[in-house]
Amino acid sequence: MNNSVRPLDIIFGTVTGNAQALAERFSDQCDQLNIPCTLTAAEDWAMESFGVTGRNTVLIFSTWGDGEPPDDAIEFCETLYDQKLPVSHLHYAVVALGDSAYDDFCGCGRRLDDALSNAGATRIMDRVELDVDFDDGFDAWMESFFELRSLQQLSTVTTNQVG
């Protein structure tokens, strides 16, 4: 393993399994590229581990109903929404899943992104918001993510939104 490769924490919150499936797909791609990563459901994430220095975090979260986090991720999300953790050293990206038929489209992912940014964490990419037909948008986001990673090793660069 290349010591300059920054490991990734991939955290997902899901109701129907879509966010988990995308997180697993992303993790598999990391493995193929020899990028060390951990894949964890939000309900299993040790909050005190959040933003360990030298790691990057990718959050893949679905929105349930009109802007709500998945049931298994409520505690995780509320902790971040309330800015109860020191995350100023965190570098992160958010993939938000939703249904544009609802007024608060991708509300969970938007609130996670806003909470982290407001608490001083650094976006490594703009948040991507994906509707119910998310496969092509997610593939484009992954391609941009890995291109950015190879060029910048995920420092503090921001790219354009996909989707």
Helices and strands as residue ranges (DSSP letters): E 8-13, H 18-32, E 37-41, G 42-44, G 47-49, E 56-62, G 71-73, H 74-81, E 91-97, H 107-118, E 122-123, E 128-130, H 135-152
